[in-house]
Amino acid sequence: MGATRRHEQLSILVVDDQEELLDVFREELGERLGHRIRCAYMPAEAMRYANEVLWDIVVIDAKIMYKGAPLGGLILADEITTVLGMNTVLLVSQYDVREEVRHSNPSLAFLPKPRIGTPLRDWMIGPLLTRVRELLREQYGFVAMPFRDSSIRFYREMLVPWLAEAGFVVRNMDDIATVKPINHELLNRIRDSHFVIVYGAEENANVYLEAGIGYAHGKFVVLLWPTEREPPFNIRSNRILRIGNEDSHTKAALLEFLSRLRAGEL
């Protein structure tokens, strides 16, 4: 799956305890429309998949049983958004549980679904995919970076347009206007991000802090590390992409790297 085809070929995890619905997802969105679909019948299985693959979207039945709760989908949604970001989860239900979702977490997206039958296919290719694409536009990857001229230039002139070409939005703390204490806002922005990119162009304590917050949340953290610098010992075993001075090579390597994360190959 090429990273440049993100919007045309989505990577979707579906969590539901209705086998009939999962079959329709596989047939309609997977076999007919060509999206990459993985289905999970059990929440624990879904959580494992969420830690293995950078999914574009996770669709969760709000009324699935989890941790003894009849609305266990709300609990699962909170756990998965910690890993994959707030705008990566879409809760669905045949029942009107919008108030329950709002009281649990008003930031979670919810979409009513029809009961099993012919209208389900129309719902998938209509309201469901429409809502999914709205959520994709709200997603962002957080970039932890030093704020020196060379790093800012790399971010604005290369990283932002490269990832936009692949269908991703990235932001750093300078892109986020806030009147709240900076540390409070930093924690929220990293938690809500889809993934974290760490640009290790130079030693910088703030960058290491932001990377650590990403790891603490279980985020997919991508380390962009110049070939002329050795990364610290305690992060060498993580996802590292060594980059050199050749821009075209770095761009191709980064987009391929993200593509492999979306395919669960890293």
C-alpha positions in Angstrom: 0.0 0.0 0.0 1.6 3.2 -1.1 1.5 6.1 1.3 0.4 8.5 -1.5 -2.9 6.5 -1.8 -4.0 7.0 1.8 -7.4 8.5 1.0 -8.1 6.2 -1.9 -7.2 3.0 0.0 -8.0 3.4 3.7 -6.7 1.2 6.5 -9.7 0.4 8.7 -10.1 -1.6 11.8 -13.7 -2.7 12.6 -14.7 -3.8 16.1 -18.2 -5.4 16.5 -19.7 -8.5 18.0 -22.1 -9.0 15.0 -20.5 -11.4 12.6 -23.0 -10.5 9.9 -21.9 -6.8 10.0 -18.3 -7.7 9.9 -18.9 -9.8 6.8 -20.6 -6.9 5.1 -17.6 -4.6 6.0 -15.2 -7.2 4.4 -17.3 -7.6 1.3 -18.4 -4.0 0.7 -15.4 -1.9 1.8 -12.7 -4.5 1.4 -13.5 -6.7 -1.6 -15.6 -4.3 -3.6 -14.0 -0.9 -2.8 -10.5 -2.1 -2.1 -9.9 -0.7 1.3 -7.8 -2.6 3.7 -10.2 -4.0 6.4 -9.4 -6.0 9.5 -12.2 -7.1 11.7 -12.1 -7.9 15.5 -14.9 -9.7 17.3 -13.3 -9.2 20.8 -12.2 -5.9 22.3 -8.9 -7.4 23.6 -8.1 -8.5 20.0 -8.9 -5.0 18.7 -6.5 -3.5 21.3 -3.7 -5.8 20.1 -4.3 -4.8 16.5 -4.3 -1.1 17.5 -0.9 -1.5 19.0 0.5 -3.2 15.9 -0.8 -1.0 13.0 -1.2 2.7 12.3 -4.8 2.5 11.4 -6.4 5.4 9.5 -9.7 4.8 11.3 -11.1 2.4 13.9 -14.9 1.8 13.8 -16.2 0.5 17.2 -19.7 -0.7 18.2 -20.5 1.4 21.3 -22.5 -1.4 22.8 -19.9 -4.2 22.7 -19.2 -5.7 26.1 -15.8 -4.8 27.5 -14.5 -4.9 31.0 -17.9 -5.8 32.4 -19.5 -2.7 30.9 -22.5 -3.1 28.4 -21.3 0.1 26.7 -17.7 -1.2 26.6 -17.1 0.4 23.3 -16.7 3.7 25.1 -14.0 2.3 27.3 -12.3 0.7 24.3 -12.5 4.0 22.3 -10.7 5.9 25.1 -7.9 3.3 25.2 -7.5 3.3 21.4 -7.5 7.1 21.1 -4.7 7.2 23.5 -2.6 5.2 21.0 -4.0 6.4 17.7 -5.4 9.8 18.4 -8.8 11.4 19.1 -9.9 11.6 15.4 -9.1 8.0 14.6 -12.1 6.4 16.4 -15.7 6.4 15.1 -18.3 5.0 17.5 -21.4 3.4 15.9 -24.5 1.8 17.3 -28.0 0.7 16.2 -29.2 2.4 19.4 -29.3 6.1 20.2 -26.4 6.3 22.7 -25.4 9.9 21.7 -26.0 11.2 25.3 -23.9 8.3 26.8 -21.1 9.1 24.3 -21.3 12.8 25.1 -21.1 12.1 28.9 -18.2 9.7 28.5 -16.1 11.9 26.2 -17.7 14.7 24.1 -14.7 14.6 21.7 -15.5 11.1 20.5 -17.3 10.9 17.1 -20.6 8.9 16.9 -22.7 7.7 13.9 -26.0 5.8 14.2 -26.0 2.6 12.1 -28.9 0.8 10.6 -30.0 -2.7 11.6 -28.7 -5.7 9.6 -30.2 -5.7 6.1 -29.9 -4.2 2.7 -29.6 -0.5 3.9 -26.4 -1.4 5.7 -24.4 -1.5 2.5 -25.7 1.9 1.5 -24.9 3.3 4.9 -21.3 2.1 4.6 -20.6 3.7 1.3 -22.6 6.8 2.2 -22.8 8.2 5.7 -20.0 6.0 7.1 -17.3 6.9 4.5 -18.4 10.5 4.6 -17.9 10.7 8.3 -14.6 8.8 8.1 -13.2 11.3 5.6 -14.3 14.2 7.9 -12.3 12.6 10.7 -9.2 12.1 8.5 -9.2 15.9 7.8 -9.0 16.5 11.6 -6.1 14.1 12.2 -2.5 15.3 12.6 0.9 13.9 13.4 2.8 15.8 16.1 6.4 16.8 15.3 8.8 17.1 18.1 11.7 19.3 16.9 14.3 21.9 18.0 13.3 25.4 17.0 16.5 26.5 15.2 16.6 28.0 11.7 17.7 24.8 9.9 15.2 22.6 11.7 12.4 25.0 11.1 13.3 25.2 7.4 13.3 21.4 7.2 9.9 21.2 8.8 8.2 23.9 6.7 9.8 23.3 3.3 10.2 19.6 3.3 8.4 17.6 6.1 5.0 19.4 5.8 4.6 19.2 2.0 6.0 15.7 1.8 3.4 14.4 4.3 0.6 16.5 2.7 1.4 14.7 -0.5 0.8 11.4 1.3 -2.5 12.6 2.8 -1.2 13.5 6.3 -1.2 16.7 8.3 1.6 17.4 10.7 1.9 20.1 13.4 4.5 21.3 15.9 3.9 23.4 19.0 4.4 26.6 17.0 1.4 25.7 14.8 -0.9 25.5 17.8 -2.4 28.7 19.2 -3.3 28.5 22.9 -3.8 30.6 26.0 -3.4 27.6 28.3 -0.1 26.8 30.1 2.2 25.4 27.5 2.9 22.1 29.3 -0.8 21.4 29.6 -1.4 22.1 25.9 1.7 20.0 25.0 0.3 16.9 26.8 -3.1 17.3 25.2 -1.7 17.8 21.7 0.5 14.8 21.9 -2.2 12.6 23.3 -4.7 13.6 20.6 -2.1 13.1 17.8 -2.3 10.2 15.3 1.5 9.6 15.5 4.6 11.4 16.6 7.6 12.3 14.5 10.8 13.2 16.4 13.4 15.2 14.4 16.8 14.6 16.1 18.9 17.1 14.2 20.6 18.2 17.5 20.6 17.6 21.2 17.5 19.2 22.7 15.9 18.4 26.1 12.4 19.5 24.9 12.5 17.1 22.0 13.4 14.2 24.3 10.6 15.2 26.7 8.0 15.2 23.8 9.3 11.9 22.5 9.0 10.4 26.0 5.3 11.6 26.3 4.6 9.9 22.9 6.1 6.7 24.1 4.3 6.8 27.4 1.0 7.0 25.5 2.0 4.0 23.3 2.0 6.2 20.2 3.7 5.2 16.9 6.8 7.3 17.3 9.0 7.8 14.2 12.6 9.0 14.9 14.1 11.0 12.0 17.8 10.9 12.8 20.7 12.4 10.8 23.2 9.8 9.7 26.1 11.9 11.1 24.7 11.6 14.6 24.3 8.5 16.7 21.0 8.3 18.6 21.2 7.8 22.4 21.5 4.2 23.5 18.1 4.0 25.1 16.2 4.9 21.9 18.3 3.0 19.3 16.0 0.0 19.4 12.9 2.1 18.5 11.5 3.0 15.0 14.4 5.0 13.6 14.7 6.3 10.1 18.3 7.5 9.4 18.3 10.5 7.0 21.1 12.0 5.0 21.5 15.1 2.9 19.7 13.8 -0.2 16.2 15.3 0.1 14.6 13.0 -2.5 15.9 9.9 -0.8 14.7 11.1 2.6 11.2 11.9 1.3 10.9 8.4 -0.4 12.2 6.7 2.7 9.8 8.5 5.1 6.7 7.9 3.0 7.6 4.2 2.6 8.2 4.1 6.3 4.7 5.4 7.1 3.2 3.1 4.5 4.8 0.1 6.2 3.4 1.4 9.6 -0.1 1.4 8.1 0.4 -2.1 6.9 1.8 -3.4 10.2 5.2 -4.3 8.7 7.3 -2.4 11.3 
